[in-house]
């Protein structure tokens, strides 16, 4: 029996290796003495894991992450957290129209719940409400529905 649905062909491993090596070389050349950080972030990207970069201001953490995310093509959510950052800035505001209909719904367009990649700068400065929200999202990879 012949199916009209085409089966997606995975990319050739040599092509993926070449892209990875090219990205690594370009990022390492642009970010001097940051080869370990480049390797960490690219490895996390390939493995589908989170990366946490800790260091003094001005050492290229944001530049590295912005450069890597520019290559991915997915939707990105970026935010500098402070003690005054609200949960709505991360997850989206509550819909007033839905509240009028006795429904609690967040408008998540352009916010963390709909992003393919997230860059949260100064994450430890976030409020306890934000950190509790992120705990479930990061540990369990569960979408936020609050």
N, CA, C and O of each residue as an XYZ file, in Angstrom:
584
protein
N       0.842     -1.171      0.000
C       0.000      0.000      0.000
C       0.888      1.234      0.000
O       1.878      1.278      0.730
N       0.561      2.212     -0.784
C       1.341      3.435     -0.902
C       0.594      4.542     -0.187
O      -0.606      4.731     -0.388
N       1.310      5.268      0.645
C       0.711      6.377      1.382
C       1.083      7.692      0.706
O       2.188      7.847      0.186
N       0.153      8.626      0.722
C       0.434      9.937      0.133
C       1.189     10.835      1.109
O       1.718     11.877      0.723
N       1.237     10.423      2.379
C       1.965     11.220      3.368
C       3.455     10.956      3.226
O       3.891      9.807      3.148
N       4.217     12.014      3.193
C       5.658     11.828      3.100
C       6.234     11.726      4.510
O       5.779     12.395      5.437
N       7.224     10.890      4.642
C       7.898     10.705      5.915
C       9.047     11.698      5.974
O       9.868     11.739      5.058
N       9.125     12.507      7.039
C      10.219     13.478      7.099
C      11.567     12.765      7.187
O      11.738     11.798      7.929
N      12.494     13.263      6.423
C      13.836     12.681      6.402
C      14.701     13.465      7.386
O      14.815     14.686      7.280
N      15.309     12.765      8.343
C      16.164     13.484      9.289
C      17.381     14.074      8.579
O      17.845     13.515      7.586
N      17.897     15.185      9.073
C      19.067     15.779      8.426
C      20.269     14.834      8.516
O      20.398     14.053      9.459
N      21.117     14.926      7.539
C      22.317     14.086      7.518
C      23.240     14.509      8.660
O      23.462     15.704      8.858
N      23.782     13.546      9.416
C      24.629     13.883     10.563
C      25.828     14.761     10.210
O      26.230     15.605     11.010
N      26.399     14.574      9.027
C      27.549     15.396      8.649
C      27.147     16.853      8.479
O      27.922     17.749      8.812
N      25.953     17.103      7.967
C      25.462     18.470      7.819
C      25.235     19.145      9.163
O      25.543     20.324      9.342
N      24.692     18.383     10.101
C      24.454     18.910     11.446
C      25.786     19.208     12.122
O      25.950     20.252     12.753
N      26.740     18.281     11.984
C      28.071     18.491     12.571
C      28.739     19.730     11.987
O      29.374     20.501     12.706
N      28.592     19.912     10.700
C      29.207     21.068     10.042
C      28.589     22.372     10.539
O      29.304     23.344     10.784
N      27.259     22.397     10.688
C      26.590     23.597     11.202
C      27.022     23.890     12.636
O      27.285     25.036     13.000
N      27.088     22.838     13.436
C      27.502     22.982     14.831
C      28.931     23.517     14.903
O      29.209     24.448     15.658
N      29.833     22.932     14.120
C      31.241     23.370     14.126
C      31.369     24.801     13.645
O      32.175     25.566     14.174
N      30.581     25.170     12.645
C      30.604     26.533     12.126
C      30.119     27.527     13.187
O      30.739     28.567     13.407
N      29.010     27.192     13.835
C      28.475     28.064     14.886
C      29.480     28.191     16.020
O      29.714     29.288     16.527
N      30.065     27.091     16.413
C      31.052     27.094     17.506
C      32.246     27.968     17.153
O      32.702     28.759     17.978
N      32.755     27.832     15.935
C      33.920     28.612     15.513
C      33.599     30.109     15.462
O      34.384     30.934     15.928
N      32.443     30.451     14.895
C      32.072     31.864     14.788
C      31.834     32.492     16.164
O      32.273     33.614     16.419
N      31.143     31.772     17.047
C      30.879     32.299     18.380
C      32.165     32.425     19.194
O      32.353     33.409     19.910
N      33.035     31.449     19.088
C      34.305     31.499     19.828
C      35.197     32.626     19.322
O      35.928     33.234     20.103
N      35.144     32.908     18.023
C      35.942     34.007     17.472
C      35.401     35.361     17.924
O      36.171     36.288     18.174
N      34.082     35.472     18.027
C      33.471     36.738     18.430
C      33.578     36.977     19.934
O      33.664     38.122     20.377
N      33.575     35.914     20.709
C      33.618     36.025     22.174
C      34.954     35.463     22.659
O      35.088     34.263     22.899
N      35.907     36.326     22.795
C      37.272     35.920     23.124
C      37.338     35.338     24.536
O      36.782     35.892     25.485
N      38.029     34.212     24.644
C      38.226     33.486     25.903
C      36.911     33.014     26.526
O      36.794     32.947     27.749
N      35.933     32.690     25.697
C      34.647     32.191     26.184
C      34.300     30.858     25.527
O      33.124     30.538     25.354
N      35.314     30.084     25.165
C      35.085     28.809     24.489
C      34.291     27.839     25.357
O      33.422     27.125     24.857
N      34.589     27.811     26.668
C      33.858     26.907     27.567
C      32.379     27.270     27.628
O      31.516     26.393     27.621
N      32.094     28.568     27.689
C      30.701     29.018     27.744
C      29.985     28.726     26.430
O      28.821     28.324     26.429
N      30.679     28.926     25.314
C      30.095     28.613     24.000
C      29.757     27.134     23.937
O      28.660     26.762     23.520
N      30.707     26.280     24.354
C      30.461     24.836     24.344
C      29.284     24.463     25.242
O      28.458     23.628     24.873
N      29.206     25.079     26.415
C      28.118     24.798     27.352
C      26.763     25.121     26.741
O      25.842     24.305     26.786
N      26.649     26.307     26.174
C      25.362     26.743     25.628
C      24.977     25.912     24.403
O      23.817     25.522     24.267
N      25.921     25.639     23.521
C      25.603     24.830     22.338
C      25.256     23.392     22.721
O      24.365     22.784     22.126
N      25.955     22.856     23.705
C      25.644     21.495     24.162
C      24.248     21.445     24.782
O      23.485     20.514     24.527
N      23.920     22.438     25.588
C      22.582     22.497     26.184
C      21.517     22.599     25.096
O      20.459     21.979     25.200
N      21.792     23.372     24.064
C      20.840     23.524     22.962
C      20.618     22.192     22.247
O      19.478     21.806     21.985
N      21.696     21.501     21.936
C      21.588     20.213     21.241
C      20.912     19.173     22.129
O      20.129     18.357     21.640
N      21.208     19.194     23.440
C      20.652     18.202     24.364
C      19.237     18.548     24.816
O      18.579     17.733     25.462
N      18.766     19.739     24.486
C      17.429     20.143     24.919
C      17.367     20.420     26.408
O      16.339     20.191     27.046
N      18.452     20.908     26.957
C      18.525     21.195     28.388
C      18.659     22.689     28.620
O      18.864     23.461     27.683
N      18.541     23.085     29.874
C      18.679     24.480     30.261
C      20.149     24.799     30.485
O      20.949     23.911     30.783
N      20.499     26.073     30.341
C      21.856     26.531     30.636
C      21.750     27.712     31.590
O      20.902     28.587     31.419
N      22.607     27.727     32.578
C      22.667     28.835     33.531
C      24.072     29.386     33.488
O      25.038     28.680     33.778
N      24.184     30.662     33.122
C      25.479     31.323     33.083
C      25.539     32.326     34.229
O      24.673     33.193     34.350
N      26.557     32.206     35.064
C      26.739     33.098     36.192
C      28.110     33.739     36.055
O      29.106     33.050     35.835
N      28.160     35.044     36.185
C      29.433     35.738     36.085
C      29.240     37.226     36.277
O      28.109     37.706     36.367
N      30.337     37.956     36.340
C      30.251     39.403     36.547
C      29.655     40.105     35.329
O      29.675     39.555     34.228
N      29.128     41.308     35.516
C      28.598     42.067     34.386
C      29.692     42.330     33.345
O      30.854     42.553     33.686
N      29.296     42.299     32.082
C      30.214     42.657     31.011
C      31.087     41.543     30.493
O      32.017     41.808     29.730
N      30.825     40.290     30.878
C      31.692     39.202     30.397
C      31.093     38.472     29.202
O      31.623     37.438     28.795
N      30.005     38.978     28.626
C      29.487     38.436     27.377
C      28.386     37.396     27.495
O      28.062     36.740     26.505
N      27.802     37.225     28.676
C      26.752     36.208     28.835
C      25.550     36.526     27.944
O      25.082     35.658     27.207
N      25.060     37.726     28.002
C      23.891     38.119     27.208
C      24.203     38.077     25.722
O      23.380     37.623     24.927
N      25.384     38.546     25.341
C      25.784     38.544     23.939
C      25.841     37.122     23.396
O      25.386     36.862     22.282
N      26.395     36.207     24.174
C      26.470     34.803     23.761
C      25.080     34.224     23.547
O      24.812     33.607     22.517
N      24.200     34.422     24.515
C      22.856     33.849     24.395
C      22.068     34.488     23.256
O      21.357     33.793     22.530
N      22.186     35.793     23.096
C      21.506     36.456     21.981
C      22.026     35.932     20.640
O      21.247     35.723     19.709
N      23.334     35.721     20.544
C      23.934     35.228     19.302
C      23.468     33.807     18.986
O      23.167     33.493     17.835
N      23.409     32.958     19.994
C      22.951     31.580     19.781
C      21.478     31.564     19.396
O      21.085     30.865     18.463
N      20.668     32.329     20.108
C      19.232     32.328     19.814
C      18.928     32.939     18.449
O      17.929     32.583     17.823
N      19.770     33.846     17.986
C      19.564     34.420     16.650
C      19.733     33.354     15.570
O      19.173     33.484     14.481
N      20.494     32.311     15.858
C      20.734     31.235     14.896
C      19.633     30.176     14.893
O      19.528     29.407     13.938
N      18.818     30.123     15.934
C      17.852     29.034     16.058
C      16.611     29.208     15.202
O      16.061     28.225     14.703
N      16.168     30.430     15.025
C      14.981     30.661     14.223
C      13.670     30.496     14.968
O      12.613     30.747     14.389
N      13.696     30.086     16.225
C      12.463     29.925     16.994
C      12.042     31.233     17.640
O      12.766     32.227     17.583
N      10.869     31.226     18.254
C      10.415     32.424     18.950
C      11.161     32.540     20.277
O      11.427     31.542     20.948
N      11.487     33.767     20.636
C      12.322     34.026     21.808
C      11.606     34.967     22.763
O      10.950     35.924     22.349
N      11.745     34.676     24.039
C      11.248     35.566     25.087
C      12.442     35.981     25.919
O      13.153     35.128     26.451
N      12.673     37.275     26.041
C      13.794     37.770     26.827
C      13.281     38.814     27.812
O      12.449     39.653     27.470
N      13.792     38.748     29.043
C      13.356     39.687     30.068
C      14.438     39.819     31.129
O      15.039     38.827     31.543
N      14.681     41.047     31.565
C      15.565     41.317     32.681
C      14.694     41.349     33.932
O      13.833     42.217     34.071
N      14.917     40.409     34.836
C      14.109     40.333     36.050
C      14.664     41.254     37.135
O      15.876     41.380     37.307
N      13.757     41.886     37.854
C      14.101     42.695     39.023
C      13.137     42.306     40.134
O      12.216     41.518     39.919
N      13.349     42.854     41.309
C      12.418     42.552     42.403
C      11.045     43.159     42.146
O      10.077     42.810     42.821
N      10.951     44.065     41.177
C       9.676     44.703     40.856
C       8.983     44.074     39.649
O       7.863     44.463     39.318
N       9.617     43.120     38.990
C       9.010     42.454     37.834
C       7.773     41.682     38.287
O       7.812     40.950     39.276
N       6.690     41.852     37.557
C       5.445     41.184     37.922
C       5.288     39.880     37.148
O       5.901     39.687     36.098
N       4.470     39.006     37.675
C       4.193     37.734     37.025
C       3.572     37.949     35.641
O       3.797     37.158     34.725
N       2.797     39.013     35.496
C       2.155     39.305     34.217
C       3.176     39.617     33.127
O       2.938     39.333     31.953
N       4.314     40.200     33.508
C       5.352     40.498     32.528
C       5.977     39.217     31.984
O       6.482     39.200     30.861
N       5.945     38.158     32.767
C       6.529     36.883     32.358
C       5.495     36.014     31.647
O       5.784     35.449     30.591
N       4.317     35.902     32.203
C       3.328     34.951     31.703
C       2.194     35.583     30.908
O       1.439     34.873     30.244
N       2.062     36.890     30.963
C       0.992     37.576     30.253
C      -0.109     38.016     31.194
O      -0.302     37.416     32.252
N      -0.836     39.066     30.817
C      -1.904     39.582     31.669
C      -3.154     38.701     31.629
O      -3.353     37.916     30.702
N      -3.978     38.851     32.643
C      -5.260     38.142     32.673
C      -6.206     38.849     31.706
O      -6.259     40.078     31.670
N      -6.939     38.082     30.934
C      -7.880     38.631     29.958
C      -9.108     39.189     30.674
O      -9.825     38.457     31.355
N      -9.341     40.482     30.517
C     -10.529     41.103     31.126
C     -11.809     40.614     30.459
O     -12.834     40.439     31.118
N     -11.743     40.397     29.156
C     -12.916     39.897     28.436
C     -13.323     38.530     28.980
O     -14.510     38.269     29.175
N     -12.340     37.651     29.226
C     -12.638     36.320     29.757
C     -13.165     36.414     31.188
O     -14.053     35.653     31.571
N     -12.625     37.342     31.979
C     -13.113     37.511     33.354
C     -14.588     37.908     33.375
O     -15.330     37.488     34.263
N     -15.013     38.711     32.406
C     -16.415     39.100     32.324
C     -17.308     37.894     32.057
O     -18.501     37.908     32.362
N     -16.711     36.850     31.481
C     -17.443     35.614     31.209
C     -17.149     34.547     32.258
O     -17.382     33.361     32.020
N     -16.641     34.958     33.415
C     -16.303     34.056     34.523
C     -15.257     33.010     34.163
O     -15.311     31.875     34.635
N     -14.314     33.401     33.330
C     -13.204     32.510     32.976
C     -11.900     33.219     33.319
O     -11.766     34.426     33.119
N     -10.943     32.457     33.838
C      -9.625     32.998     34.166
C      -8.653     32.538     33.092
O      -8.225     31.384     33.078
N      -8.310     33.450     32.195
C      -7.447     33.130     31.061
C      -6.369     34.198     30.940
O      -6.643     35.388     31.096
N      -5.157     33.773     30.663
C      -4.069     34.726     30.447
C      -3.862     34.932     28.946
O      -4.033     34.010     28.149
N      -3.495     36.150     28.582
C      -3.126     36.474     27.208
C      -1.619     36.258     27.127
O      -0.837     37.093     27.581
N      -1.222     35.136     26.550
C       0.174     34.713     26.598
C       0.968     35.046     25.334
O       2.137     34.674     25.232
N       0.364     35.731     24.382
C       1.065     36.059     23.134
C       2.323     36.879     23.436
O       2.266     37.911     24.105
N       3.450     36.397     22.930
C       4.705     37.102     23.108
C       5.336     36.932     24.483
O       6.321     37.597     24.804
N       4.780     36.057     25.284
C       5.297     35.852     26.644
C       5.921     34.463     26.774
O       5.912     33.684     25.820
N       6.457     34.157     27.940
C       7.174     32.909     28.191
C       6.397     31.645     27.814
O       6.990     30.744     27.221
N       5.099     31.531     28.126
C       4.405     30.271     27.809
C       4.399     29.901     26.331
O       4.247     28.724     26.002
N       4.558     30.866     25.432
C       4.500     30.566     24.006
C       5.858     30.608     23.319
O       5.934     30.424     22.104
N       6.923     30.843     24.064
C       8.251     30.976     23.470
C       8.917     29.622     23.267
O       8.746     28.703     24.069
N       9.672     29.516     22.191
C      10.489     28.326     21.966
C      11.751     28.382     22.820
O      12.240     27.359     23.300
N      12.268     29.599     23.002
C      13.470     29.819     23.793
C      13.243     31.006     24.711
O      12.554     31.962     24.356
N      13.834     30.930     25.898
C      13.704     32.028     26.851
C      15.075     32.428     27.360
O      15.935     31.586     27.617
N      15.256     33.717     27.499
C      16.475     34.268     28.074
C      16.036     35.165     29.221
O      15.526     36.264     29.006
N      16.240     34.685     30.435
C      15.862     35.434     31.629
C      17.133     35.938     32.291
O      17.895     35.165     32.873
N      17.350     37.233     32.197
C      18.549     37.851     32.751
C      18.306     38.209     34.211
O      17.224     38.668     34.576
N      19.327     37.993     35.046
C      19.247     38.281     36.481
C      18.096     37.507     37.132
O      17.331     38.069     37.915
N      17.980     36.232     36.809
C      16.838     35.414     37.237
C      16.701     35.360     38.762
O      15.584     35.267     39.271
N      17.796     35.416     39.486
C      17.715     35.302     40.946
C      17.181     36.571     41.608
O      16.941     36.583     42.816
N      16.996     37.621     40.840
C      16.412     38.844     41.387
C      14.890     38.845     41.286
O      14.238     39.771     41.769
N      14.327     37.826     40.670
C      12.873     37.742     40.508
C      12.169     37.523     41.836
O      12.760     37.006     42.784
N      10.916     37.914     41.899
C      10.117     37.742     43.116
C       9.835     36.267     43.365
O      10.047     35.431     42.487
N       9.360     35.957     44.552
C       9.057     34.557     44.872
C       7.943     34.019     43.975
O       7.954     32.836     43.634
N       6.988     34.854     43.589
C       5.910     34.405     42.700
C       6.478     33.984     41.345
O       6.074     32.961     40.791
N       7.409     34.766     40.815
C       8.010     34.447     39.528
C       8.884     33.204     39.648
O       8.836     32.327     38.786
N       9.680     33.121     40.707
C      10.552     31.962     40.879
C       9.751     30.677     41.056
O      10.150     29.629     40.547
N       8.635     30.740     41.767
C       7.776     29.556     41.920
C       7.176     29.138     40.582
O       7.072     27.947     40.291
N       6.786     30.106     39.778
C       6.265     29.821     38.437
C       7.344     29.160     37.589
O       7.086     28.169     36.905
N       8.556     29.716     37.637
C       9.651     29.182     36.833
C      10.088     27.798     37.286
O      10.558     27.001     36.475
N       9.940     27.508     38.559
C      10.342     26.212     39.090
C       9.629     25.078     38.360
O      10.258     24.105     37.943
N       8.334     25.209     38.211
C       7.561     24.162     37.527
C       7.889     24.132     36.036
O       8.023     23.059     35.447
N       8.016     25.297     35.437
C       8.318     25.363     34.011
C       9.682     24.740     33.725
O       9.822     23.978     32.769
N      10.690     25.056     34.542
C      12.044     24.558     34.302
C      12.213     23.093     34.683
O      12.747     22.305     33.902
N      11.763     22.727     35.874
C      11.979     21.353     36.354
C      11.120     20.332     35.627
O      11.598     19.265     35.243
N       9.867     20.662     35.444
C       8.932     19.698     34.869
C       8.630     19.948     33.404
O       7.935     19.163     32.758
N       9.156     21.047     32.887
C       8.887     21.447     31.499
C       7.389     21.508     31.226
O       6.914     21.229     30.125
N       6.677     21.882     32.268
C       5.223     21.985     32.166
C       4.849     23.427     31.831
O       5.433     24.361     32.381
N       3.889     23.612     30.942
C       3.462     24.974     30.632
C       2.787     25.616     31.823
O       2.167     24.944     32.648
N       2.916     26.922     31.899
C       2.307     27.658     33.004
C       0.857     27.954     32.647
O       0.565     28.484     31.575
N      -0.052     27.604     33.565
C      -1.479     27.847     33.331
C      -2.109     28.669     34.434
O      -3.320     28.582     34.638
N      -1.331     29.467     35.157
C      -1.869     30.206     36.287
C      -2.211     31.529     35.980
O      -2.679     32.264     36.850
